[in-house]
Amino acid sequence: MTIAPGSPIRAADFPPAVEVIETTTIADISSTSYAAGSPQCSVTFTAATSGRAKVDFWSRMQGDGTFRVFVAIEVRETNVSGAVVEAASDTEALQGVTVGPTSYAGFMLLSGLTAGATYFVRTMHKVAGGTTSDVFTRRIIVTPQP
């Protein structure tokens, strides 16, 4: 969207960015399917009139030296019970195998969102195998885009 000089800017065009950080350790992960963990790291945001948002996510985690640990983003309409807009996937996930805490960061650009609607974003994690992978910190920042 291009805003011409002198044009009014509406609040709905630029909803505020939101951020959440969860520092509770999730230890000895054994699930090979994506799970939110407890407590979950989640945030809600309002879609801009453009229908686009950038989701930055970060995690400090460690693998077991053999099997990968994955941290991915899931996006739903409205809340945790809403329809899935973007499912957690290995291709979009942060992936680590290193023994010892290591930080990883990534982002995704969402489009086709309904302007003014509320969306729910959370981290999800899993392992490729083993039972000694850990997630220490998770962070999400959602920035509605023009």
Backbone hydrogen bonds in HBPLUS format (Angstrom, degrees):
<---DONOR---> <-ACCEPTOR-->    atom                        ^
c    i                          cat <-CA-CA->   ^        H-A-AA   ^      H-
h    n   atom  resd res      DA  || num        DHA   H-A  angle D-A-AA Bond
n    s   type  num  typ     dist DA aas  dist angle  dist       angle   num
A0007-SER N   A0004-ALA O   3.00 MM   3  5.54 157.0  2.05 141.6 142.6     1
A0013-ASP N   A0010-ARG O   2.93 MM   3  5.38 146.9  2.04 110.7 120.6     2
A0014-PHE N   A0011-ALA O   3.14 MM   3  5.53 140.2  2.31 107.5 117.1     3
A0018-VAL N   A0142-VAL O   2.97 MM 124  5.36 153.8  2.04 147.0 155.3     4
A0142-VAL N   A0018-VAL O   2.87 MM 124  5.36 159.9  1.91 152.4 159.2     5
A0020-VAL N   A0140-ILE O   2.96 MM 120  5.45 150.0  2.05 153.4 159.7     6
A0140-ILE N   A0020-VAL O   2.99 MM 120  5.45 158.2  2.04 153.3 159.6     7
A0022-GLU N   A0138-ARG O   2.85 MM 116  5.27 167.2  1.86 158.6 162.4     8
A0138-ARG N   A0022-GLU O   2.89 MM 116  5.27 157.4  1.94 151.9 159.3     9
A0026-ILE N   A0135-VAL O   2.77 MM 109  5.18 168.2  1.79 160.2 164.4    10
A0135-VAL N   A0026-ILE O   2.96 MM 109  5.18 159.3  2.00 143.9 150.7    11
A0029-ILE N   A0133-SER O   2.85 MM 104  5.41 164.2  1.87 160.5 158.1    12
A0127-VAL N   A0031-SER O   2.91 MM  96  6.11 155.1  1.98 154.4 162.2    13
A0035-ALA N   A0125-HIS O   2.98 MM  90  5.48 150.2  2.07 141.6 149.6    14
A0125-HIS N   A0035-ALA O   2.82 MM  90  5.48 158.2  1.87 151.1 155.9    15
A0123-THR N   A0041-CYS O   3.07 MM  82  5.79 149.2  2.17 155.9 165.5    16
A0043-VAL N   A0121-VAL O   2.87 MM  78  5.42 149.5  1.96 153.0 162.1    17
A0121-VAL N   A0043-VAL O   2.82 MM  78  5.42 168.1  1.83 167.5 171.7    18
A0045-PHE N   A0119-TYR O   2.90 MM  74  5.43 149.0  1.99 146.5 155.9    19
A0119-TYR N   A0045-PHE O   2.84 MM  74  5.43 158.6  1.88 158.2 165.4    20
A0047-ALA N   A0117-ALA O   2.93 MM  70  5.59 164.5  1.95 161.3 165.0    21
A0116-GLY N   A0047-ALA O   2.90 MM  69  5.09 164.4  1.93 131.1 134.2    22
A0051-GLY N   A0048-ALA O   2.94 MM   3  5.45 154.1  2.01 114.4 122.1    23
A0113-LEU N   A0051-GLY O   2.93 MM  62  4.24 160.8  1.97 134.7 128.3    24
A0145-GLN N   A0052-ARG O   2.95 MM  93  5.26 174.5  1.96 125.0 126.8    25
A0053-ALA N   A0110-LEU O   3.07 MM  57  5.18 151.9  2.15 132.5 137.4    26
A0110-LEU N   A0053-ALA O   2.75 MM  57  5.18 163.8  1.78 171.6 168.5    27
A0054-LYS N   A0143-THR O   2.91 MM  89  5.18 171.1  1.92 138.1 139.5    28
A0143-THR N   A0054-LYS O   2.86 MM  89  5.18 164.9  1.88 153.9 158.9    29
A0055-VAL N   A0108-MET O   2.84 MM  53  5.30 172.6  1.85 165.3 167.9    30
A0108-MET N   A0055-VAL O   2.87 MM  53  5.30 142.8  2.01 138.1 150.3    31
A0056-ASP N   A0141-ILE O   2.83 MM  85  5.12 165.4  1.85 161.5 161.7    32
A0141-ILE N   A0056-ASP O   2.89 MM  85  5.12 158.4  1.94 150.3 152.4    33
A0057-PHE N   A0106-GLY O   2.87 MM  49  5.49 170.1  1.88 151.5 152.1    34
A0106-GLY N   A0057-PHE O   2.89 MM  49  5.49 157.0  1.94 163.6 166.7    35
A0058-TRP N   A0139-ARG O   2.98 MM  81  5.08 151.7  2.06 143.2 147.2    36
A0139-ARG N   A0058-TRP O   2.91 MM  81  5.08 147.1  2.02 152.2 150.3    37
A0059-SER N   A0104-TYR O   2.92 MM  45  5.45 158.8  1.97 155.4 159.6    38
A0104-TYR N   A0059-SER O   2.84 MM  45  5.45 156.9  1.89 158.9 166.8    39
A0060-ARG N   A0137-THR O   2.97 MM  77  5.09 154.2  2.04 136.9 142.5    40
A0136-PHE N   A0060-ARG O   2.74 MM  76  5.41 160.7  1.77 158.1 164.2    41
A0137-THR N   A0060-ARG O   3.36 MM  77  5.09 157.5  2.41 130.9 135.7    42
A0061-MET N   A0102-THR O   2.95 MM  41  5.59 161.2  1.98 155.7 152.1    43
A0102-THR N   A0061-MET O   2.90 MM  41  5.59 158.1  1.95 147.3 152.5    44
A0062-GLN N   A0134-ASP O   2.92 MM  72  5.39 159.2  1.96 151.7 153.1    45
A0134-ASP N   A0062-GLN O   2.97 MM  72  5.39 154.8  2.03 149.1 157.3    46
A0063-GLY N   A0098-THR O   2.84 MM  35  5.09 143.0  1.97 137.6 141.2    47
A0065-GLY N   A0097-VAL O   2.92 MM  32  5.27 137.0  2.11 152.3 165.4    48
A0128-ALA N   A0068-ARG O   2.85 MM  60  5.34 151.1  1.94 156.0 159.1    49
A0069-VAL N   A0096-GLY O   2.75 MM  27  5.36 157.0  1.80 156.9 164.8    50
A0096-GLY N   A0069-VAL O   2.96 MM  27  5.36 159.7  2.01 152.3 159.0    51
A0070-PHE N   A0126-LYS O   2.83 MM  56  5.33 171.0  1.84 157.7 158.6    52
A0126-LYS N   A0070-PHE O   3.11 MM  56  5.33 145.2  2.24 138.5 143.5    53
A0071-VAL N   A0094-LEU O   2.96 MM  23  5.15 153.4  2.04 141.6 148.4    54
A0094-LEU N   A0071-VAL O   2.79 MM  23  5.15 166.8  1.81 156.3 152.3    55
A0072-ALA N   A0124-MET O   2.79 MM  52  5.18 160.4  1.83 149.2 156.1    56
A0124-MET N   A0072-ALA O   2.77 MM  52  5.18 148.5  1.87 145.2 149.4    57
A0074-GLU N   A0122-ARG O   2.88 MM  48  5.46 157.1  1.93 161.2 167.7    58
A0122-ARG N   A0074-GLU O   3.00 MM  48  5.46 155.0  2.07 152.5 159.7    59
A0075-VAL N   A0086-GLU O   2.85 MM  11  4.90 161.3  1.88 142.4 148.0    60
A0085-VAL N   A0075-VAL O   2.70 MM  10  5.31 162.6  1.73 141.6 146.7    61
A0086-GLU N   A0075-VAL O   3.14 MM  11  4.90 162.0  2.17 131.1 132.5    62
A0076-ARG N   A0120-PHE O   2.78 MM  44  5.06 161.2  1.81 151.9 158.1    63
A0120-PHE N   A0076-ARG O   2.82 MM  44  5.06 168.2  1.84 147.8 151.6    64
A0077-GLU N   A0083-ALA O   2.86 MM   6  5.39 153.2  1.94 148.8 157.4    65
A0079-ASN N   A0077-GLU O   2.70 MM   2  5.96 130.6  1.94 120.4 105.0    66
A0078-THR N   A0118-THR O   2.80 MM  40  4.84 156.8  1.86 139.7 133.6    67
A0082-GLY N   A0079-ASN O   2.96 MM   3  5.28 162.5  1.99 115.6 121.4    68
A0092-GLU N   A0089-SER O   3.26 MM   3  5.53 140.8  2.43 103.4 113.1    69
A0093-ALA N   A0090-ASP O   3.30 MM   3  4.96 152.2  2.38  94.2 102.4    70
A0117-ALA N   A0114-THR O   3.02 MM   3  5.51 162.5  2.05 136.0 139.0    71
